[in-house]
Amino acid sequence: MTIRQLPDRTPTLCLELPRQLDETVLIYGHLDKQPEFTGWHKGLGPWKPIIQEDRLYGRGGADDGYAIYATISALKALQQQKLSMPCIVVIIECSEESGSPDLPYYMEAMAQDIGKPGLVIALDSTCGNYEQLWLTTSLRGMLVGELKIQVLNEGVHSGSAGGIVPSSFRILRQILSRLEDEHSGHILPSFLNEQIPGMRRNEAAAAGRVLDFETMYPFAGNGEPVSSDSTELVLQNTWHPALEVTGSEGLPELQKAGNVLRPFTTAKIALRLAPTTDAIKAVNELTKLLTKDPPYGSVISFELETPNPGWHAPLTSESLERSFQEASSDFFSAPAISMGCGGSIPFMEFLAKKFPNAQFIVTGVLGPHSNAHGPNEFLNIPTAKKLTACVAKVVHDWGQ
C-alpha cells in the first residue's frame, strides 16, 4: 500500500495486487470524517472507540473507516485460501465528505494503473437492516444553498414597524412554498420530478416488505412515518426530491431575542434530487424560481454550493446478480435486496461516466440508528464481517 500526494490535494491511499487475471476490479472507500457534533451519550465520544454489545461506537467507523479494513481482510482471505482473483486496485480517498474534489485528479494520475475495470465496488452506502446484503442501485443528487430574505438595513422595534414592514421570516415561508407543499412535503416544480423506472418501483416494493420504518428512526413522542404505504415510503426516500432547512441565520438565541422586527432571515436548504435529474440545469431553474418577483420589493439572494449529481446504476448482469445473491445466502442466510439510497455520493456519477461499461456494486453498513454524520455513530460489527466475506466471494466469482 502506498500514500499518494498530489500538490495541493488531500492524500490518497492506494493498493494494487499483482495481476493474476486480465480482468480488473476497482474497490473504493474513504477515510475522512464529518465533524464530531454534540449529543454523544454518556460514556461515548467521537474519538474514543467503545464496543458495546455488537456495536463499535466512534466518529467515522461506519462512514467510512471500515472500508479499508474490510477490503484488506477480504483480499487476505482469498490469498490464504489460494483462490484466484482478478487484478485489484483499491483507492481510499480523503476528500469524500467535502464532495470528492480531489478524486478526479488521482483517477487521472493513476489511469494507467487502474485501466478499465469491469467491476467497481464502492463500500460507502447504506443497508436497510443488518440481516442481509443490501445493494444500492441509485443515489439522489443534492443542491445546498443559502436563501436570504432582506427587508431592512437594520432591525426596527416591532411595535413601530409591525404591520408596516413585512416580516422577512414570513416572506421566507412564502418563497419556500414555491418549492414545497408544506402540508405534504411534495416538491412542486416539474423540472425536479422524474419518471421512476418500473424496475426501481419493483425493487422498492420488495424492500418495503422487509423494512421496519417504525423502528428505523428515533421518532419523538407518538411520531410516525408520513405514509403507511411501504413502497411509497421507499420511493419518497430514494427517487422523489425532498427539502430540508438545515440551518438559519438572523434569528438570535432565545435568551437574546428582543421585540425587534429583524432585518433579514437566511435559511440554509438541502434539496435532494431524483437520481436522474440534471443537477446543473436544476441550479439555474431553482435560482430563477426562488429569486423572481420578490414580495414587497424585498432583496432575495440565493447562493449555491457546488451541486452534487445523482446516480442511476446500469442494469446488473445475470452472473453478478447470481454472485451477490449467493454471497448473501451463504453469509447472511437471507437474500440480497437492491434499492436506491436517499443520500448522495458525489463520486459515483463521476465513476459511472469514467467507466461507462463497468458493472457496479455499491453497498455498506450504514443501517438503522447507525447515525452517520451525527452523534453516537456506530459500526455493526457482525454486519461488517459478513459484508467483508460477501466482498471476497464476489471478487473471486468475478475473476472466474
N, C-alpha and C positions, 0 to 999 in steps of 0.2 A: 504494500500500500504506500502511496506517495501523497504528499501535500503539494498541490499546485497553487501558485500565487501569481496571478497576472497583475501588472501595475495598476494601482488604484482600484483594485477589485477585492472582494472578500475571498478568502482561501476556499479551496475545494479539495475534498478527499477523493482520491481515485484509486481504483483497484482493477487489475486486469489479470485474468487467469490465462495461462498459455493455451493456445488454440489446440483443441483436440479434434473438433469437427468444424466444418465450414460455416455452420450457422452461428449467428451472434445473438446473444441476449443482453439487453441493456437493463440494469437494475438501478432504480433511482430512490433516493431518500434525502432528507436534510437534517441538520443538527442545530440550526439556530432556533431560538426560543422567542416567545412573546414575553412582554414584561410580566412581572410576577403578580401584580394586582394585590388587593387586600381581601380579607374574608376567609383566610385559611382557618380550618378548625383547630382547636386546641391540640397541641402535640404534633401538628403537621406544619409544613412550611415549604416554600418553593425550592429551596436549595439544600434541604436535608432529606435524603431518601429514607422513607419509612415504609416497611412492609406490614400491612395489617390484613390478616386472612390471605386472600389471593390477589391483593392489590399492592402495587408499588406506587406510593404517592411521591410527587415532586414535579416541578415545572419541566415540561417538555419530554417526559419519559415516553408518553404515548404519541406526542406530536412534536418531534418525530425521532426522538433519541434512540428508540429501539431498532430503527431500520437498519443501521449499520451492523448491529449485533445479530439481528435476525438473518441478515444476508450472509455474514461470515459463518454463522452456525450452520445454515443450510448448505453452503458450499463445502464446508469441512465434513459434514455428514456424508455427502456424496463421495468425497475423496476417501474417507475412511472405509467406505463400503466398496471402493474401487469401481464405482459406477461412472459410466461415460457421461460427459456433459458438453454442451457447446462452448464456444468462446464466450467468456463472461466479462463484461465491462460494468463496473459499479461507479456511480457518481453520487457523492454525498455533498450537497451544496450548503452554503452558509448565508443565503440571502432570500430564502423562500418566504419567510414571514414579512419581507419587505416587497414582495411581488416578483421575486426571482430576476432582478435587473441584471445580475452578473452571469446568469446561466448561459445565455446565448453566446457570450464571449468564450466561455470554456468549451461549449459544444463546438464552436468553430476551431478553437485551438487544438481540440482532441479529435477532430473529424477523421483523421487517418486511423487513429486507434479504434474509434467507435465503428467506423464503416457504416453499413446499412443494416441495422438489426432487424431481424424478422419478428422479434418479440420484445416488447417493452414492459417491464414490471415496475409499477410505482407503489411504494409502501408508505402511503401518506393519506389514507382515506378512512372511511367510517365503516362500522358494522352495526347492523340493526339489533343484534343480540350477541351473546357470547357463546352460542350453542352451535354455530355453523359458519362456514366460509361465506363472506359477502363480497361480491364483485360490483364495482361502480361502473355504470355504463354511460353516465352523463354527469356533467357538473354545471351548475349555474354560473353565469358571469356576475360581475358586480360593478356598480358605479358608486363611488363615495365622493360626496361633496359637501360644501358648506353653503347653506341658503341663508342669506342675511336680508332682513327687512328693516329699513331705517326710516323713521318718521320725523325725528328731531335731531338737532345738532347737540343737544344736551337734555338731561332729564328735567321735567317740569312737575310741580306739585299736582297730584292727581285731582285734587279738589278744584283747582283753577282750570285745568286742561281737559279733564274727563268730560266726554260728550262733545267736545270741540275737536280735539286732536285724536285721530284714530289710534287704536292700540296696535302696536307692532306685533304682539302675540296673536291678536285676532286676525290680522292680515296673513300672518304665517299659516294659521289654520286654514284660511281661505285658499291660499296658494297650494297648500298640500292637498286640498280637496280636488284640485285639478288632476292630481296624480292618483290619488287613492280614495276609494269609497270608505269613509271612516266607519261605516256600520258593518261591512263585510270584510274589509281588508283587500278587496279586489282592486287590482291595478287597472285603471280605466283606459289609457291610450292604446289604440290598436297597434301602434308601432312597437309596443312592448309585449304583445301577446302573440304566441306562436302556435301553430298546429302541432299537436302532440302525436308522434308516430304510434301506430297501432301496437307495435311490438313492445313499446315502452309502457303503454297502458296495461298490456297483459302482464308485464313484469311487476308493475305497481300493484295489480290485483293480487298476484302471488305473494308479494312482500307484505301487503296489508293483512293477509290472513295469518301471518306469523307475528307481526309486530304488536307490542302491547303499549299503545300510546298513553294509556292511563298512568303507567308507571315509568315511562321513559324520561319524564321531566319533573322537576321539583315544584309542582303546582302549589300555590298558596291557597289556604282555606279549602273551599269546595271547587277550586278551579278545574277546568276540563278542556279538552281539545275543541277546536272551533267547529268540528263536524263529527258526526257519528259514522260517516262513510269512510271506511279504512282506505279504500282505493283512492278516493278523492284527497284524503289527507296526505298520502304519499305523493300524489301528483302536485298538490299545492306546495309541498316542500321541495320538490325536485324539478318541476317543469314550469310552474307558474311563477311570475315575478312577484316580489314581495318587498315591502318598505319597512324600515325601522329607523326611528330617530335615536341615534346612539350618543348624542351629546348636545349641549346647548351653551350659549354664551349670552351675556346681557341680563341674565337672571341672577340676582345676588343670593347668597345663602339666606336661609330663613331668618336667622338671627340678625342679619344686616339689612333685611328688606324694609324699606320705608314706604310711605304713601306717595310714591313718585310714579308718574307716567314715564316709563323708560324710553330712551331714545331709539333703541334697536333691540331686536331679538335675532339671534343666529342659531340655526339648528344644523347639526351635522347629520346627514342622512346616508344610509346604506341601502341601495336599491339592488336587490338580487334580480338577475336577468335570466330569462329562459336560456337553456344551453345553446340554442341555435340563433339567438338574437345577435346581430352585428353590434358589438359594443361601441365602435367608433361612430356609426350612424346614430345610435341611440343617444350619444352625448349631445350631438347637435340638436336633435329633436327635443330632448329633455330640457336643454337650456332655453330654447325658444318657449316651450310650454310654461316654464316656471317664471320667466322674466318678462313676458309680454303683458301689455295692458296693466301696469301696476296700479292697484286700487289707491285712490286718493292722491295720485301722483307720488307715492312713496318710492324710495330708492331700493330696488331689488337687485342683488348680485348673487351669482351662483358660481362658486369656484370649485372645480372638479380636480380630483386626483387622477393619476393615470388609470384609465379603465382596465378592468380585468375581463378578458373574454371567457365565455363558457366553452364547453367541450362536449361533443357527442361521439361516442365510440363507434368505430366501424363494426360491421357485422362480425361476430365471433365465428371462427371456423369450427367445423364439427369435431375435429381432433382436439382442439384446445378446450372446447366445451366438455368433451368427454374426460379430458385430463383433470380439470379442476373439479368436476363433479366426483370423480373417483377419489381425488385427494380429500375433499370434504367428507365423503363417506368413510374413508379409511381413518382419518384423524379426528373428525368431529362426530362421526356416526350419525350424520344428518346431511341432507342435500345442500349444495351451494345455492345461494339466491343472488340474483342480479337485480339491481335497481339504480336509479340516479341518486346523486348526493346533492343536498341543498346548498352546500358550501362552494367555495371557489378554490381552485388550484391553478394559478395563472400559467404555470409552465406546461400544463397538459396540452393546451391548444398549440403552443409552440412546438412541442414534440410531435404532435399529430401532423402539423404542416411540414416538419423537417423529415419525418419518416412516414409518408403517406401510404406505404404498402405494408406497414407493420401491424401486427396484432397487439392488443393491449390487455394487460391485467392490472387493474387499479384496485387495491384492497388496503385494509388497515385494521386497527384495533380500537378505534375511537367509537366505543359503544355507549349504551345508556349510562348517564351520570359520570362518564369519564372526564367531562368538563374541560376540554381543550380550550386554551385561551382564558380560562377562568381560574378561580381558586379551587383547591382540593383536586387538582388534576391527578388521575391515576392511570396506570397500565395494568390491565387484567392479565396476570402472568400466565395462567393456563391457556388463554386465548392466544397470547403471543407465541407460546411454544407450539401450539397446534398450527398456527399460521406459518411459522417457520418450517415445519415439516411439509406443509402444503406447497410452499415455495420450492423446496427441494425436489419434490415429486414432479411438479410442473416443469421445472428446469430440465430434469432428467428426461422426462417424456418428450419435451421439445427437441432435445438432441437426437432422439430416436427417429 
